[in-house]
Amino acid sequence: MRACASPLYRHPVTARFWIAAAIARLRADTTSAPRLHVLPPLGDVEVLAVDESVHPGGIKYRSVRDLLLHDLREGHLHPGTRLVEASASNTGVATAHFARLLGLPLTLVAPARTPRERQALLASMGAELLLTDRPAAMYDIAREQDGHFLDHIARAGTTAAYREDGLARVLASLSPSRIVVGVGTGVTSATIARYLRHRGSRAKVVVADAENSAYFPGWASGVRDYGTGVPSRIPGIGRPRMEAAFDPDLVEYVIPVPDAGSVAAMRWAREVTGVPVGPSTGANLWAVRELARRGMSGPIATVFADAGYLDTFHNPGWVAGKGIASGPEAGVPFPWSATTP
């Protein structure tokens, strides 16, 4: 892999001005202001939600932005450098947003099964998609491309990155007893937990895991490479095998969430806030409810990870077609409370 630059980079003064301007554009991006929802309490627990869905890429917006700021300061990015990332999820959307903001070309390596709607969105943002039938080889393929591989999954959770993590800083400022986030790659929970330890906070990190995912059984059994072999149906969270970035020693609990529960809680959140949050946010809220039922004290902070899904998870016909039942008829309470089984 090599970082390719345009002829502009041949003039060092031009490159320095470009880097300074790029840093200024990232810092001034108007989507970075946090938004807070105070949700109806669950039992005696106050529930606070930081709304990351307002950002391109949702919950991954801040960490991708922080990586780019770091790489600009370190001189890894120059005029015309092609960015490379292995993602078509929220990480890919956030990277496409910032690549367009900086005027840099972008290649995203993604699974061939990526929904056409997501492919169309990324292409409209200027990304070049490199699809593969070998999802397990995505990162190796990305490393082979000409350009600068951001490698978010490996770098965002490092011991250096957590000290400047924007989301962790916002969540910690709420002084919660616990912070609940979903677990996909494991980067978000690890980064927040390390930040809390660095700041001397007593807040604990709890993660919400999807149905059929490997994280809960792996955490419960102490097997760090546990695998179920079954993919998650909830976008953004759950894995058929535990990712190396997830550190079970940094979390207090891993709470398994039924897919129907994710959908029910997601719809409840939309009713009380007007935000069409995604099912991974529903999983977060279901986990908060479970903590309230266990008698945990508050306040508890969580995250609105992303939003949208109007034609899919917010469409009852689509959900039923996928075999994900929700609502009272499926034994999933909606609306729900801390005392409902």
NUTIDREN-723868 format. One record per residue (C-alpha): residue number from 0; y, x, z. Coordinates in steps of 0.02 Angstrom, whole numbers, plus 32768, in hexadecimal, padded with zeros to 4 digits. Layout:
# NUTIDREN-723868
+-----+------+------+------+
: num :   py :   px :   pz :
+-----+------+------+------+
: NUM :    Y :    X :    Z :
...
+-----+------+------+------+
END
This chain:
# NUTIDREN-723868
+-----+------+------+------+
: num :   py :   px :   pz :
+-----+------+------+------+
:   0 : 8000 : 8000 : 8000 :
:   1 : 80AD : 8040 : 7FD7 :
:   2 : 8159 : 7FF4 : 7FF0 :
:   3 : 81A8 : 7FDE : 7F45 :
:   4 : 8265 : 7FE0 : 7F35 :
:   5 : 82DB : 7FB8 : 7EA8 :
:   6 : 834B : 803C : 7E58 :
:   7 : 83D2 : 8008 : 7ED5 :
:   8 : 8373 : 8064 : 7F5C :
:   9 : 838E : 8108 : 7F01 :
:  10 : 843F : 8108 : 7F46 :
:  11 : 8433 : 811C : 8004 :
:  12 : 84E0 : 80D2 : 8026 :
:  13 : 84B2 : 8034 : 7FC6 :
:  14 : 840E : 8028 : 8027 :
:  15 : 8466 : 8039 : 80D0 :
:  16 : 84E2 : 7FB0 : 80A4 :
:  17 : 8453 : 7F41 : 806A :
:  18 : 83F0 : 7F5D : 810A :
:  19 : 8488 : 7F37 : 8176 :
:  20 : 84AB : 7E99 : 8113 :
:  21 : 83F4 : 7E64 : 811C :
:  22 : 83F2 : 7E77 : 81DA :
:  23 : 8492 : 7E11 : 81E5 :
:  24 : 8448 : 7D86 : 8179 :
:  25 : 83AC : 7D7B : 81E4 :
:  26 : 8410 : 7D75 : 8285 :
:  27 : 8486 : 7CF2 : 823F :
:  28 : 83FE : 7C7F : 81FC :
:  29 : 8437 : 7BD6 : 823C :
:  30 : 8387 : 7B94 : 8259 :
:  31 : 836E : 7C05 : 82F0 :
:  32 : 83C3 : 7B98 : 8374 :
:  33 : 8343 : 7B50 : 83EF :
:  34 : 8331 : 7A94 : 8408 :
:  35 : 82E8 : 7A4C : 84A7 :
:  36 : 8292 : 79A4 : 84C4 :
:  37 : 827B : 7960 : 8574 :
:  38 : 81E2 : 78F2 : 8560 :
:  39 : 81AD : 7860 : 85CE :
:  40 : 8157 : 78A9 : 8669 :
:  41 : 809B : 78AE : 8678 :
:  42 : 8075 : 787C : 8729 :
:  43 : 80E9 : 78E6 : 8793 :
:  44 : 80F9 : 796D : 870E :
:  45 : 819A : 7986 : 86AD :
:  46 : 8173 : 79B3 : 85F8 :
:  47 : 81EA : 7A20 : 8593 :
:  48 : 81CF : 7A43 : 84DB :
:  49 : 8226 : 7ACA : 8475 :
:  50 : 8233 : 7A84 : 83C5 :
:  51 : 8202 : 7B0C : 834B :
:  52 : 81E0 : 7A8C : 82C3 :
:  53 : 8298 : 7A95 : 8291 :
:  54 : 8279 : 7B43 : 8248 :
:  55 : 8229 : 7B71 : 81A2 :
:  56 : 817B : 7BA5 : 81D8 :
:  57 : 8188 : 7B4C : 827F :
:  58 : 8144 : 7BB1 : 830F :
:  59 : 8131 : 7C4E : 82A5 :
:  60 : 81E9 : 7C53 : 8273 :
:  61 : 8226 : 7CC0 : 8302 :
:  62 : 8197 : 7D3E : 8301 :
:  63 : 81A3 : 7D5A : 8245 :
:  64 : 825F : 7D6D : 8254 :
:  65 : 8249 : 7DEB : 82E1 :
:  66 : 81CD : 7E50 : 827A :
:  67 : 8246 : 7E57 : 81E8 :
:  68 : 82D5 : 7E8C : 8258 :
:  69 : 8268 : 7F17 : 82A0 :
:  70 : 8233 : 7F54 : 81F4 :
:  71 : 82E6 : 7F54 : 81B5 :
:  72 : 8321 : 7FBA : 824A :
:  73 : 8291 : 8034 : 8230 :
:  74 : 82BD : 804A : 8178 :
:  75 : 821D : 7FFD : 8133 :
:  76 : 8277 : 7F7E : 80C6 :
:  77 : 82ED : 7FA5 : 8038 :
:  78 : 833D : 7F48 : 7FA7 :
:  79 : 82B0 : 7F05 : 7F3B :
:  80 : 8223 : 7F27 : 7FB6 :
:  81 : 8196 : 7EAD : 7F96 :
:  82 : 815A : 7E58 : 8035 :
:  83 : 80A1 : 7E33 : 8046 :
:  84 : 804E : 7DBF : 80C4 :
:  85 : 7FA1 : 7D71 : 80D5 :
:  86 : 7FCA : 7CBD : 80FD :
:  87 : 7FEE : 7C13 : 80B2 :
:  88 : 800A : 7BC3 : 815C :
:  89 : 80A8 : 7BC1 : 81C4 :
:  90 : 80AF : 7C7F : 81BE :
:  91 : 80B3 : 7C77 : 8100 :
:  92 : 813C : 7BF3 : 8100 :
:  93 : 81A8 : 7C57 : 8179 :
:  94 : 818E : 7CF6 : 8113 :
:  95 : 81BD : 7C9B : 8072 :
:  96 : 825B : 7C58 : 80C4 :
:  97 : 8295 : 7D05 : 80FA :
:  98 : 8261 : 7D59 : 8058 :
:  99 : 82CF : 7CDF : 7FF9 :
: 100 : 835C : 7CF9 : 8076 :
: 101 : 8355 : 7DB6 : 805B :
: 102 : 8337 : 7DAC : 7FA0 :
: 103 : 8290 : 7E05 : 7FAB :
: 104 : 81F4 : 7DDF : 7F43 :
: 105 : 815E : 7DA0 : 7FA4 :
: 106 : 80A3 : 7D9B : 7F88 :
: 107 : 803B : 7D2A : 7FF8 :
: 108 : 7F7F : 7D41 : 7FFA :
: 109 : 7F30 : 7C9A : 8024 :
: 110 : 7E8A : 7C3D : 8021 :
: 111 : 7E63 : 7BE5 : 7F7E :
: 112 : 7E48 : 7B45 : 7FE2 :
: 113 : 7EFF : 7B42 : 8017 :
: 114 : 7F3D : 7A8F : 7FF8 :
: 115 : 7F9D : 7A7A : 7F56 :
: 116 : 8032 : 7A32 : 7FB4 :
: 117 : 8040 : 7AD3 : 8019 :
: 118 : 802B : 7B3E : 7F7E :
: 119 : 80B6 : 7ADC : 7F29 :
: 120 : 8128 : 7AF1 : 7FC0 :
: 121 : 810F : 7BAD : 7FC8 :
: 122 : 8126 : 7BC0 : 7F0C :
: 123 : 81C8 : 7B5B : 7F16 :
: 124 : 8205 : 7BD6 : 7F99 :
: 125 : 81EA : 7C66 : 7F20 :
: 126 : 8144 : 7CAA : 7F5F :
: 127 : 80C0 : 7CED : 7EE9 :
: 128 : 8015 : 7CAE : 7F22 :
: 129 : 7F79 : 7D18 : 7F14 :
: 130 : 7EE8 : 7CA3 : 7F37 :
: 131 : 7E3C : 7CDE : 7F6A :
: 132 : 7D92 : 7C8E : 7F84 :
: 133 : 7D73 : 7D0F : 800D :
: 134 : 7DE4 : 7CDD : 809F :
: 135 : 7D95 : 7D61 : 810E :
: 136 : 7DD4 : 7DE6 : 8095 :
: 137 : 7E88 : 7DA8 : 8090 :
: 138 : 7ECD : 7E35 : 80FA :
: 139 : 7E73 : 7EBC : 8098 :
: 140 : 7EB5 : 7E71 : 7FF6 :
: 141 : 7F65 : 7E6E : 803D :
: 142 : 7F5B : 7F25 : 806E :
: 143 : 7F2D : 7F51 : 7FBA :
: 144 : 7FCC : 7F03 : 7F72 :
: 145 : 8065 : 7F66 : 7F41 :
: 146 : 80E7 : 7F3D : 7FC3 :
: 147 : 8106 : 7F36 : 807D :
: 148 : 807B : 7ED9 : 80D9 :
: 149 : 80C7 : 7E83 : 8170 :
: 150 : 801B : 7E68 : 81C0 :
: 151 : 805D : 7DE6 : 823A :
: 152 : 7FB6 : 7DC7 : 828E :
: 153 : 7FA0 : 7E7F : 82BD :
: 154 : 8055 : 7EAC : 82E4 :
: 155 : 80A8 : 7E14 : 8334 :
: 156 : 803B : 7E1F : 83CF :
: 157 : 8050 : 7ED9 : 83EF :
: 158 : 8092 : 7F1B : 8494 :
: 159 : 8134 : 7F4B : 843B :
: 160 : 8157 : 7EA2 : 83EB :
: 161 : 814D : 7E33 : 8485 :
: 162 : 81EA : 7E7D : 84D6 :
: 163 : 825B : 7E30 : 8452 :
: 164 : 81FA : 7D90 : 842C :
: 165 : 8275 : 7D02 : 8414 :
: 166 : 8201 : 7C71 : 843C :
: 167 : 81BF : 7CC2 : 84DB :
: 168 : 8271 : 7CDF : 8514 :
: 169 : 82A1 : 7C29 : 84F8 :
: 170 : 8206 : 7BE6 : 8550 :
: 171 : 821B : 7C5A : 85E5 :
: 172 : 82D1 : 7C23 : 85F8 :
: 173 : 8291 : 7B74 : 8626 :
: 174 : 8240 : 7BBA : 86C5 :
: 175 : 819D : 7B5A : 86AC :
: 176 : 8102 : 7B67 : 8718 :
: 177 : 8099 : 7B6D : 867A :
: 178 : 80B2 : 7B81 : 85BF :
: 179 : 803A : 7B29 : 854A :
: 180 : 8022 : 7B64 : 8496 :
: 181 : 7F9B : 7B4F : 8414 :
: 182 : 7F26 : 7BDC : 83E5 :
: 183 : 7F0B : 7C0C : 8330 :
: 184 : 7F15 : 7CC7 : 8317 :
: 185 : 7F34 : 7CE0 : 83D2 :
: 186 : 7FD6 : 7D3D : 83B1 :
: 187 : 804B : 7CB9 : 83FB :
: 188 : 7FF3 : 7CAA : 84A3 :
: 189 : 7FDF : 7D66 : 84B5 :
: 190 : 8095 : 7D88 : 8489 :
: 191 : 80D8 : 7D05 : 8503 :
: 192 : 8065 : 7D3F : 8590 :
: 193 : 8098 : 7DF4 : 857A :
: 194 : 814F : 7DC4 : 8579 :
: 195 : 8139 : 7D62 : 861B :
: 196 : 80E4 : 7DF6 : 866E :
: 197 : 816C : 7E6B : 8630 :
: 198 : 81F1 : 7DF9 : 867C :
: 199 : 8193 : 7DE4 : 8720 :
: 200 : 817F : 7D28 : 8706 :
: 201 : 80FC : 7CC7 : 8768 :
: 202 : 80E4 : 7C49 : 86DA :
: 203 : 8034 : 7C3D : 8694 :
: 204 : 8001 : 7C28 : 85DF :
: 205 : 7F84 : 7B9F : 85B1 :
: 206 : 7F42 : 7B89 : 8501 :
: 207 : 7F08 : 7AED : 84A6 :
: 208 : 7E70 : 7B02 : 8437 :
: 209 : 7E33 : 7A91 : 83AB :
: 210 : 7D8E : 7A37 : 839D :
: 211 : 7D00 : 7AA7 : 835B :
: 212 : 7D68 : 7B44 : 8378 :
: 213 : 7D23 : 7BE3 : 83C6 :
: 214 : 7DAB : 7C07 : 8445 :
: 215 : 7D7A : 7B90 : 84D1 :
: 216 : 7CC0 : 7BB9 : 84D3 :
: 217 : 7CE8 : 7C72 : 84BD :
: 218 : 7D64 : 7C70 : 854E :
: 219 : 7CEE : 7C0B : 85BC :
: 220 : 7C58 : 7C7C : 859A :
: 221 : 7CB7 : 7D20 : 8599 :
: 222 : 7C7C : 7D4A : 84E9 :
: 223 : 7D14 : 7D92 : 848E :
: 224 : 7CCB : 7D85 : 83DF :
: 225 : 7C83 : 7CD7 : 83F4 :
: 226 : 7C6A : 7C76 : 8354 :
: 227 : 7C42 : 7BC1 : 832D :
: 228 : 7C3F : 7BD3 : 8270 :
: 229 : 7C9C : 7B2D : 8262 :
: 230 : 7D52 : 7B29 : 8224 :
: 231 : 7DD9 : 7AC8 : 827F :
: 232 : 7E20 : 7A28 : 8236 :
: 233 : 7EC6 : 7A40 : 8291 :
: 234 : 7F41 : 7AAA : 822B :
: 235 : 7F7F : 7B44 : 8286 :
: 236 : 7F02 : 7B49 : 8315 :
: 237 : 7E4A : 7B69 : 832E :
: 238 : 7DD9 : 7BE9 : 82DD :
: 239 : 7D1E : 7BF1 : 82B3 :
: 240 : 7D1E : 7C9C : 8309 :
: 241 : 7D93 : 7CE2 : 838D :
: 242 : 7E1A : 7D52 : 8344 :
: 243 : 7E34 : 7E00 : 838B :
: 244 : 7EEB : 7DDA : 83B1 :
: 245 : 7EB9 : 7D58 : 8434 :
: 246 : 7EB0 : 7DA3 : 84E3 :
: 247 : 7E53 : 7D2F : 855B :
: 248 : 7E8F : 7D95 : 85F0 :
: 249 : 7F42 : 7D5F : 85CD :
: 250 : 7F26 : 7CA3 : 85DA :
: 251 : 7F02 : 7C35 : 8670 :
: 252 : 7E9F : 7BB0 : 8615 :
: 253 : 7E61 : 7B84 : 8568 :
: 254 : 7E5D : 7AC7 : 8557 :
: 255 : 7DF0 : 7A7A : 84CE :
: 256 : 7E45 : 79E7 : 8479 :
: 257 : 7DE8 : 7965 : 8412 :
: 258 : 7E32 : 794D : 8365 :
: 259 : 7E4D : 7895 : 838A :
: 260 : 7EB0 : 78C7 : 8425 :
: 261 : 7F1E : 793B : 83BE :
: 262 : 7F46 : 78AD : 8347 :
: 263 : 7F66 : 782E : 83D2 :
: 264 : 7FDC : 78A4 : 8430 :
: 265 : 8033 : 78D5 : 838E :
: 266 : 805A : 781F : 8368 :
: 267 : 8097 : 7804 : 841B :
: 268 : 810E : 7896 : 8409 :
: 269 : 8153 : 784B : 836A :
: 270 : 816E : 77A5 : 83C1 :
: 271 : 81D0 : 77EF : 8453 :
: 272 : 8233 : 7873 : 83F4 :
: 273 : 823A : 783B : 833F :
: 274 : 81F6 : 78E5 : 8307 :
: 275 : 815A : 78D8 : 8298 :
: 276 : 8105 : 796A : 82EE :
: 277 : 8062 : 79AF : 82AD :
: 278 : 7FB6 : 79A0 : 82FE :
: 279 : 7FBE : 7A4E : 834B :
: 280 : 8052 : 7A0F : 83B0 :
: 281 : 7FE7 : 797A : 83E0 :
: 282 : 7F65 : 79F3 : 8420 :
: 283 : 7FE9 : 7A48 : 848B :
: 284 : 801D : 79A2 : 84D7 :
: 285 : 7F69 : 796D : 84F7 :
: 286 : 7F51 : 7A11 : 8555 :
: 287 : 7FEF : 79F0 : 85BB :
: 288 : 7FA8 : 7945 : 85E6 :
: 289 : 7F06 : 7996 : 861E :
: 290 : 7F65 : 7A0D : 8690 :
: 291 : 7FC3 : 7979 : 86DB :
: 292 : 7F1E : 7920 : 86FB :
: 293 : 7EE0 : 79BC : 8755 :
: 294 : 7F74 : 79AF : 87CB :
: 295 : 7FD6 : 7A43 : 8788 :
: 296 : 808B : 7A4C : 87BE :
: 297 : 811A : 7A53 : 8742 :
: 298 : 8181 : 7A66 : 86E2 :
: 299 : 810E : 7A91 : 8652 :
: 300 : 8157 : 7AD3 : 85AF :
: 301 : 8108 : 7AC4 : 8505 :
: 302 : 8136 : 7AD2 : 844E :
: 303 : 814D : 7A5D : 83BB :
: 304 : 80F6 : 7AD5 : 8345 :
: 305 : 811D : 7A81 : 829F :
: 306 : 813F : 79D7 : 8251 :
: 307 : 8119 : 7972 : 81B6 :
: 308 : 806A : 7936 : 8189 :
: 309 : 80AD : 7889 : 815D :
: 310 : 802C : 7871 : 80D3 :
: 311 : 7F9D : 78B9 : 8139 :
: 312 : 7F92 : 78B8 : 81F7 :
: 313 : 801A : 7834 : 820B :
: 314 : 7FC1 : 77C5 : 818C :
: 315 : 7F3A : 775D : 81E5 :
: 316 : 7ED9 : 7744 : 8144 :
: 317 : 7ED2 : 77FE : 8121 :
: 318 : 7E9C : 7823 : 81D5 :
: 319 : 7E14 : 779F : 81CE :
: 320 : 7DD7 : 77E6 : 8129 :
: 321 : 7DC3 : 7890 : 817B :
: 322 : 7D5A : 7844 : 8206 :
: 323 : 7DDD : 7867 : 828C :
: 324 : 7DE7 : 77C8 : 82F3 :
: 325 : 7E7B : 77B0 : 8368 :
: 326 : 7ECA : 7728 : 83D0 :
: 327 : 7E7F : 76B4 : 8453 :
: 328 : 7DF5 : 767B : 83DF :
: 329 : 7DAF : 772C : 83E2 :
: 330 : 7DBE : 7740 : 849E :
: 331 : 7E58 : 77AE : 8488 :
: 332 : 7EE5 : 7763 : 84F1 :
: 333 : 7F87 : 774B : 8493 :
: 334 : 8006 : 7748 : 84DB :
: 335 : 7FB9 : 77AE : 8563 :
: 336 : 7FE0 : 77E4 : 8614 :
: 337 : 7FA8 : 7864 : 8691 :
: 338 : 7F39 : 77E6 : 86E7 :
: 339 : 7EE0 : 77A1 : 864D :
: 340 : 7E30 : 77E8 : 8636 :
+-----+------+------+------+
END
